[in-house]
Amino acid sequence: KTLIKVAEAEKQLGAAERDFIHTASISFLTPLRNFLEGDWKTISKERRLLQNRRLDLDACKARLKKAKAAEAKATLWNDEVDKAEQELRVAQTEFDRQAEVTRLLLEGISSTHVNHLRCLHEFIKSQTTYYAQCYPTCWTCRSSWAGTFVGTTEPASPPLSSTSPTTTAATMPVVPSVASLAPPGEASLCLEEVAPPASGTRKARVLYDYEAADSSELALLADELITVYSLPGMDPDWLIGERGNKKGKVPVTYLELLS
């Protein structure tokens, strides 16, 4: 008889869980997956392309600056300066066009946020319904046959309010932080903990001056030599560069790798 009662309760729990999984999939998981595999992939691709355009534009500016400096010393003809200016104009045009495309895509996220919030609300609502169905089922099953054990005493009512906040907090599972859930290529790089590989480091000559965009990047000066290497999961357009006791990410297009 006990097994039958437990089986009936488990059947009710299974039905509630099946409804919860179905509702959560339709109202939350599917829209989120569609966004991540569709719009977000496009946005990430365009942003990366914009970053490459920025690097190209900076390189053209550096070449033009170098050409004008050489012209002042009468070591270059005017056509070299004209060529550098033409490349700069083309790079600036491509950068502006890509910046506009990326801006339009990012502006569309504001309307997507509303839909994500609605989906999240539906998920929480279905989860609340699931727990509300499970709790009385479990309590009824437990109360119906727990008294058959000698010395077992049951409280008169479900202990909904008897749990103190301290006890609840102590029994809550530890949830990983957002950073620990990020994919390998997207996690923030802690340069202080990065050690160069035993093999695979190379020397590189810097082609153009480069100004670091943030603290994770390494500023470069033209014609200097630095040590570079790659790490698993890194963007192929970047390397880790070291100069003395300083290290940071450097763009590959600014380097000439030496054998």
C-alpha positions as CSV (number, residue, x, y, z in Angstrom):
1,K,0.0,0.0,0.0
2,T,2.9,2.4,0.8
3,L,4.5,1.7,-2.5
4,I,1.2,2.4,-4.3
5,K,0.8,5.7,-2.5
6,V,4.4,6.8,-3.2
7,A,4.0,5.7,-6.9
8,E,0.8,7.8,-7.2
9,A,2.6,10.8,-5.8
10,E,5.6,10.3,-8.1
11,K,3.3,10.1,-11.0
12,Q,1.8,13.4,-10.1
13,L,5.3,14.9,-9.6
14,G,6.3,13.5,-13.0
15,A,3.3,15.1,-14.7
16,A,4.0,18.5,-13.1
17,E,7.7,18.3,-14.1
18,R,6.8,17.3,-17.7
19,D,4.5,20.4,-17.9
20,F,7.2,22.6,-16.4
21,I,9.9,21.4,-18.9
22,H,7.6,21.8,-21.8
23,T,6.5,25.3,-20.8
24,A,10.0,26.4,-20.0
25,S,11.3,25.2,-23.3
26,I,8.6,27.0,-25.3
27,S,8.5,30.2,-23.3
28,F,12.2,30.7,-22.4
29,L,14.8,28.3,-23.8
30,T,13.7,28.3,-27.4
31,P,13.5,32.1,-27.8
32,L,16.9,32.5,-26.0
33,R,18.5,29.8,-28.1
34,N,17.2,31.4,-31.3
35,F,18.6,34.8,-30.3
36,L,22.0,33.4,-29.4
37,E,22.3,31.3,-32.5
38,G,20.9,34.0,-34.8
39,D,21.0,37.7,-34.0
40,W,23.8,37.5,-31.4
41,K,26.1,35.5,-33.8
42,T,25.6,38.2,-36.4
43,I,26.2,41.0,-33.9
44,S,29.4,39.4,-32.6
45,K,30.7,38.8,-36.2
46,E,30.1,42.5,-37.1
47,R,31.7,43.8,-33.9
48,R,34.8,41.7,-34.6
49,L,34.9,43.0,-38.1
50,L,34.6,46.5,-36.8
51,Q,37.6,45.9,-34.5
52,N,39.6,44.7,-37.5
53,R,38.6,47.8,-39.4
54,R,39.8,49.9,-36.5
55,L,43.2,48.1,-36.5
56,D,43.5,48.7,-40.3
57,L,42.6,52.3,-39.9
58,D,45.2,52.8,-37.1
59,A,47.8,51.0,-39.3
60,C,47.1,53.4,-42.2
61,K,47.4,56.4,-40.0
62,A,50.7,55.1,-38.7
63,R,52.0,54.5,-42.3
64,L,50.9,58.0,-43.4
65,K,52.7,59.6,-40.3
66,K,55.8,57.6,-41.1
67,A,55.7,58.6,-44.8
68,K,55.3,62.3,-44.0
69,A,58.2,62.1,-41.6
70,A,60.4,60.4,-44.2
71,E,59.3,63.0,-46.8
72,A,60.4,65.7,-44.6
73,K,63.9,64.1,-44.6
74,A,63.7,63.8,-48.4
75,T,64.0,60.0,-48.3
76,L,60.6,59.4,-50.0
77,W,58.9,60.6,-53.1
78,N,55.6,62.4,-53.0
79,D,53.8,59.4,-54.6
80,E,54.5,57.4,-51.4
81,V,52.7,60.0,-49.3
82,D,49.9,60.1,-51.8
83,K,49.6,56.3,-51.7
84,A,49.5,56.3,-47.9
85,E,46.8,59.1,-47.9
86,Q,44.7,57.0,-50.4
87,E,45.0,53.9,-48.2
88,L,43.9,56.0,-45.2
89,R,40.9,57.3,-47.0
90,V,39.8,53.8,-48.0
91,A,40.4,52.5,-44.5
92,Q,38.4,55.4,-43.0
93,T,35.5,54.8,-45.4
94,E,35.4,51.0,-44.6
95,F,35.6,51.7,-40.9
96,D,32.8,54.3,-41.0
97,R,30.6,51.9,-43.0
98,Q,31.2,49.0,-40.6
99,A,30.6,51.3,-37.6
100,E,27.2,52.2,-39.0
101,V,26.3,48.6,-39.6
102,T,27.3,47.6,-36.0
103,R,25.5,50.6,-34.5
104,L,22.2,49.7,-36.3
105,L,22.5,46.1,-35.1
106,L,23.2,47.1,-31.5
107,E,20.3,49.6,-31.5
108,G,18.0,46.6,-32.3
109,I,18.9,44.9,-29.0
110,S,16.8,47.4,-27.0
111,S,13.6,45.9,-28.5
112,T,14.9,42.4,-28.0
113,H,15.4,43.1,-24.3
114,V,11.7,43.5,-23.9
115,N,11.0,40.1,-25.4
116,H,13.7,38.5,-23.2
117,L,12.2,40.0,-20.0
118,R,8.8,38.7,-21.0
119,C,10.2,35.2,-21.6
120,L,12.0,35.3,-18.3
121,H,8.8,36.3,-16.6
122,E,7.0,33.3,-18.2
123,F,9.8,31.0,-17.1
124,I,9.6,32.2,-13.4
125,K,5.8,31.9,-13.6
126,S,6.0,28.3,-14.8
127,Q,8.6,27.4,-12.2
128,T,6.4,28.9,-9.4
129,T,3.5,26.8,-10.7
130,Y,5.7,23.7,-10.7
131,Y,6.9,24.1,-7.1
132,A,3.3,24.9,-6.0
133,Q,2.1,21.6,-7.5
134,C,5.0,19.5,-6.1
135,Y,4.9,20.7,-2.5
136,P,1.4,19.6,-1.5
137,T,1.8,16.3,-3.3
138,C,5.0,15.5,-1.5
139,W,3.6,16.7,1.9
140,T,0.4,14.6,1.5
141,C,2.4,11.5,0.6
142,R,4.8,11.9,3.5
143,S,2.0,12.6,6.0
144,S,-0.1,9.7,4.9
145,W,2.3,6.9,5.8
146,A,5.2,8.4,7.9
147,G,3.2,7.6,11.1
148,T,3.7,3.9,10.5
149,F,7.4,4.3,11.8
150,V,7.7,3.9,15.5
151,G,8.8,7.1,17.3
152,T,8.2,9.3,14.2
153,T,6.4,12.5,14.9
154,E,5.2,14.9,12.2
155,P,4.4,18.5,12.6
156,A,0.8,19.5,12.3
157,S,1.3,21.7,9.3
158,P,3.9,22.1,6.6
159,P,6.9,24.0,8.0
160,L,6.7,26.9,5.5
161,S,7.5,29.6,7.9
162,S,9.6,27.7,10.5
163,T,12.7,27.8,8.4
164,S,14.9,30.7,9.5
165,P,16.7,32.9,6.9
166,T,20.0,31.7,8.3
167,T,19.1,28.0,7.8
168,T,17.8,28.7,4.3
169,A,21.0,30.5,3.3
170,A,23.1,27.7,4.7
171,T,21.4,25.1,2.6
172,M,21.3,27.1,-0.6
173,P,23.5,25.7,-3.3
174,V,26.5,27.7,-4.4
175,V,25.8,29.1,-7.9
176,P,28.9,29.6,-10.2
177,S,29.7,33.2,-11.0
178,V,28.9,34.6,-14.5
179,A,32.6,34.7,-15.3
180,S,33.0,31.0,-14.6
181,L,30.1,30.2,-17.0
182,A,31.6,32.2,-19.9
183,P,33.0,30.2,-22.8
184,P,36.8,29.9,-22.9
185,G,37.3,32.5,-25.7
186,E,35.2,35.1,-23.9
187,A,36.4,34.9,-20.4
188,S,38.4,37.9,-19.2
189,L,42.1,37.4,-19.5
190,C,44.0,37.7,-16.2
191,L,47.4,38.6,-17.5
192,E,49.2,38.4,-14.2
193,E,48.4,34.6,-14.1
194,V,49.4,34.0,-17.7
195,A,52.7,32.2,-18.1
196,P,54.4,31.8,-21.5
197,P,54.4,28.3,-22.9
198,A,57.5,26.2,-22.6
199,S,57.8,26.2,-26.4
200,G,56.2,28.3,-29.1
201,T,57.4,31.8,-28.1
202,R,58.8,33.9,-30.9
203,K,60.4,37.3,-31.4
204,A,58.5,39.9,-33.4
205,R,59.3,43.3,-34.8
206,V,56.6,46.0,-34.4
207,L,55.7,47.6,-37.7
208,Y,53.7,50.6,-36.5
209,D,53.0,52.4,-33.3
210,Y,50.0,51.0,-31.4
211,E,48.1,52.7,-28.5
212,A,46.5,50.2,-26.1
213,A,42.7,50.4,-25.9
214,D,42.6,49.1,-22.3
215,S,44.7,47.6,-19.5
216,S,44.7,44.2,-21.1
217,E,46.6,45.4,-24.2
218,L,50.2,46.3,-24.6
219,A,51.2,49.6,-26.2
220,L,53.7,49.3,-29.0
221,L,56.4,51.4,-30.6
222,A,57.5,51.0,-34.2
223,D,60.7,48.9,-34.8
224,E,60.9,47.6,-31.3
225,L,61.4,43.8,-30.6
226,I,59.0,41.9,-28.3
227,T,58.3,38.3,-27.4
228,V,55.0,36.9,-28.5
229,Y,53.0,33.7,-28.1
230,S,49.5,32.4,-28.4
231,L,47.2,30.9,-25.8
232,P,44.5,28.2,-26.3
233,G,41.1,29.8,-27.1
234,M,42.6,33.2,-28.1
235,D,41.3,35.2,-31.0
236,P,43.7,34.4,-33.9
237,D,44.0,38.1,-34.7
238,W,45.7,38.7,-31.4
239,L,48.8,37.4,-29.5
240,I,50.2,37.9,-26.0
241,G,53.2,40.2,-26.2
242,E,55.9,40.7,-23.5
243,R,58.4,43.5,-23.2
244,G,60.5,43.4,-20.0
245,N,58.1,43.0,-17.1
246,K,55.0,44.2,-19.1
247,K,52.7,42.0,-21.0
248,G,49.4,42.3,-22.8
249,K,47.4,41.5,-26.0
250,V,48.8,42.8,-29.3
251,P,47.3,42.7,-32.8
252,V,49.0,40.4,-35.2
253,T,48.7,42.9,-38.1
254,Y,51.1,45.2,-36.3
255,L,53.8,42.6,-36.1
256,E,56.4,41.0,-38.3
257,L,57.1,37.6,-36.8
258,L,60.8,36.7,-36.9
259,S,62.2,33.2,-37.4
